[in-house]
């Protein structure tokens, strides 16, 4: 069973790397349950996405084992640093290890220290309702995948996969949404 899970996750990561999409959306509200889902960050603080109203938020799913996820970390650190004072935040949602098991906070925090991640991290197991809704919103079940929310908590863009083209489109859309009031 573990071998099947590893093969499945490896195929999903490969597909994510090869099926990159960036889709700009007409502003639309997210489901209330998604916005109100209680998340717990690496410091143990509880919050919901509703707590971020008034800020532009990039939510992305990732795993330590995912090469495209690891490759985009420096760019995410840079873009949050660039726009944080303008009301922008990133929430990285760890979905577990390559075998589909939840990762421990010490393992995630060690990885975050090593890669100098400065944005908020949460962990949500892959079968969790929040991840199922995330996958439904993006239309994919891969990592990395990202949702961009505007200041009113509306979805503005989704991104699946990683790479230079996705990063460029993502950064451009973040800049556009941040300029909106």
Long-range contacts (C-beta under 8 A, 24 or more apart in sequence): 2-99, 5-99, 5-100, 6-98, 6-99, 9-65, 9-98, 9-99, 9-100, 10-98, 12-141, 12-142, 12-143, 13-65, 13-66, 13-67, 13-68, 13-142, 13-143, 15-142, 16-66, 16-68, 16-140, 16-142, 16-143, 16-144, 16-145, 16-160, 16-161, 16-162, 17-67, 17-68, 17-161, 17-162, 17-163, 18-161, 19-140, 19-142, 19-160, 19-161, 20-159, 20-160, 20-161, 20-162, 20-163, 20-165, 20-166, 21-140, 21-158, 21-159, 21-160, 21-161, 21-166, 22-157, 22-158, 22-159, 22-165, 22-166, 22-169, 22-170, 22-173, 23-157, 23-158, 23-159, 24-156, 24-157, 24-173, 25-155, 25-156, 25-157, 25-158, 27-150, 27-152, 27-154, 27-155, 27-156, 28-154, 28-155, 29-153, 29-154, 29-155, 30-137, 30-149, 30-153, 30-154, 30-155, 31-133, 33-129, 33-133, 34-130, 34-133, 34-134, 34-137, 35-153, 37-129, 37-130, 37-133, 39-91, 39-93, 39-122, 39-124, 39-130, 40-122, 41-120, 41-121, 41-122, 42-105, 42-108, 42-109, 42-112, 42-120, 42-121, 42-122, 49-91, 49-149, 49-153, 50-153, 52-89, 52-149, 52-153, 53-151, 53-152, 53-153, 54-87, 54-151, 55-87, 55-88, 55-89, 55-151, 56-83, 56-87, 56-88, 56-89, 56-148, 56-149, 56-150, 56-151, 56-174, 56-177, 56-178, 57-88, 57-89, 57-90, 57-91, 57-148, 57-149, 58-88, 58-89, 58-90, 58-91, 58-146, 58-147, 58-148, 58-149, 58-170, 58-174, 59-90, 59-91, 59-93, 59-134, 59-146, 59-147, 59-149, 60-90, 60-91, 60-92, 60-93, 60-144, 60-145, 60-146, 60-147, 60-159, 61-93, 61-94, 61-95, 61-131, 61-134, 61-143, 61-144, 61-145, 61-146, 62-92, 62-93, 62-94, 62-95, 62-143, 62-144, 63-94, 63-95, 63-96, 63-97, 63-98, 63-143, 64-94, 64-97, 64-103, 64-107, 64-108, 64-111, 65-97, 65-98, 66-143, 66-144, 68-143, 68-144, 68-161, 68-162, 68-163, 69-143, 69-144, 69-162, 70-115, 71-162, 71-163, 72-144, 72-162, 72-166, 72-167, 73-115, 73-117, 74-115, 75-167, 75-171, 76-117, 76-119, 77-116, 77-117, 77-118, 77-119, 79-170, 79-171, 79-174, 80-118, 80-119, 81-118, 83-174, 83-175, 83-178, 86-178, 87-151, 87-178, 88-174, 88-178, 89-119, 89-120, 90-119, 90-120, 91-119, 91-120, 91-121, 91-122, 92-117, 92-119, 92-120, 92-121, 92-122, 93-121, 93-122, 93-123, 93-124, 93-130, 93-131, 93-134, 94-121, 94-122, 94-123, 94-124, 95-123, 95-124, 95-125, 95-126, 95-131, 95-143, 96-123, 96-125, 96-126, 100-126, 146-170, 148-173, 148-174, 148-177, 150-177, 150-180, 151-177, 151-180, 151-181
